[in-house]
Amino acid sequence: MVDMFPVLRVLGMLVMIFASSLALPMAVSWWTRDGVLFVYPLSMAATAFVGAWLWWSFRVFRRELQPRHGVMLVSLVWLLLPLFAALPLMLAGHHLGRPLSFTHAYFEAVSGLTTTGSTVMSGLDRLPVSVNVWRTFLQWLGGMGILILAVAVLPLLGVGGSQLFKAEAAGPVKDAKLTPRMTGTAKGLWGVYALFSVACALAYWLGGMAPLDAVMHMFTTVSLGGLSPYDASFGHFQSPLLEAIAVVFMLVASCNFALYFVAFRKGDWRGFWRDPELRATLGTLIVGGLVVSLLLWAKGVYEPLTALRHGMFNVVSLATTTGYATVDYLGWPVFAPVLMLLLSGVATSAGSTGCGIKMVRMLILVKQARREMTRLVHPRAVQPVRLGDAVVDNRVIFSVLAFMLVYGATVIGLSMVLLLTDLDPVTAFSAVLASVNCAGPGLGAVGPASNFAVLTDFQVWVCTLAMLLGRLEILSFMAVLTPAFWRR
């Protein structure tokens, strides 16, 4: 059996760290006097108590985390933190006479921390400001991964972070070190994340947003989360300037943050632009936006400039797994929303704040397919798979193939489960695909003009599971369920 005691000790530390994050909405509630101040001290106390109890109960187990410990800890964190994140939502809802069930509160918290951006809440414009701050702040925490932040803190508490970092980091290549120590890597990535966050908030503020709106939309832009404090999402502002600012920062956040870190550290951006995944990511997003814009103009939906504005914004938003909307794009020619949803699976880089398959996996798959076709004609040819100047190890290729198999099986399997509940095929498939890709709105009944509250509790739980699987990149969570994982 896997020794769980060191995992539970570190889990207790992480829960206590998470409890401190409630200080932000509590301060906002006190400043704005929005009537729900009491929910945050209660939630913070309950969260800190559970964390302290776990740490105290298992404090003597100080062993270094092994790879299986890292996988188990990451899975437990993403399952349990939403329980504590849901507490303020439930308490505030009951106080305001708009009770939120545990199912819906947990879904909302998972959607926040996984940066999905789906919601089951309506009347967002009338919610207390601090509740909207909490919903959006959860996305900012989940964007870079609260565990990567913890890697920078845990060594101070006597806990090594390398296995935790590898279990949490996204993409098929997780062992490359940017600095000699994982702590330095985590601090560097979060430093870049914080820098872009400040720049985004200032840009929104200078573009005309109120200060709190600028902060909340910064939280959900750099994290590629997309939750909004308004029912109309980003369309609330009706501002081409703000939409342009959002597009820029969504494009920035869709790229590998490790590239930014290296470029800032060396003061040399030439290697940044030579990265094949970055070029493919930005190229896919920009070309996809132009194709949809051209379609909207050709079909007479909008005038040219309006078509470019709405087409580019909504394509970049959904394809980067952000999920903002300025219009109900389900009224567009059907090609456009389907393309946008499909792009949400591939149009972000590994090491970005986005989810989905990741562009690097698609590049590896395309190059592997090309190699196999070459072998049909030249059986003896030696043609290694390359990304840029680097040769891709066969183990990475096998990992990508395994991921794609499990990814496809997950989407199909969960879609079939929703079809068993008599949900229509378009809504079922798009709800699962949007949830696994952490993209936010789907098609049909869960499109941008609606939300996931139209689903039954069971259907909401299926989508919640899909979000967790997508954030954990499926294989990590699946590994915990195998008998081999639990054998010594």
Buried (B, 14 or more C-beta within 10 A) or exposed (E): EBBBBBBBBBBBBBBBBBBEBBEBBBBBBEEBEBEBBEBBEEBBEBBBEBBBEBBEEBEEBEEEBBEBBBBBBBBBBBEBBBBBBBBBBBBBBEBBEEEBEEBBBBBBBBBBBBBBBBBBBEEBEEBBBBBBBBBBBBBBBBBBBBBBBBBBBBBEBEBBBBBBBBBBBBBBBBEEEBEEBBBBBBBBBBBBBEEBBEBBBEBBBEBEBEEBBBBBBBBBBBBBBBBBBBBBBBBBBEBBEBBBBBBBBBBBBBBBBBBBBBBBEEEEEEEBEEBBBBBBBBEBBBEBBBBBBBBBBEEEBBEEEBBBBBBBBBBBBBBBBBBBBBBBBBEBBEEBBEBBBBBBBBBBBBBBBBBBBBBBBBBBBEBBEEBEEEEEEEEEEEEEBEBEEEEBEEEBBEBBBBBBEBBEEBBEEBBEBBBEEEBEEBBBBBBBBBBBBBBBBBBBBBBBBBBBBBBEEEBBBBBBBBBBBBBBBBBBBBBBEEEEEEEE
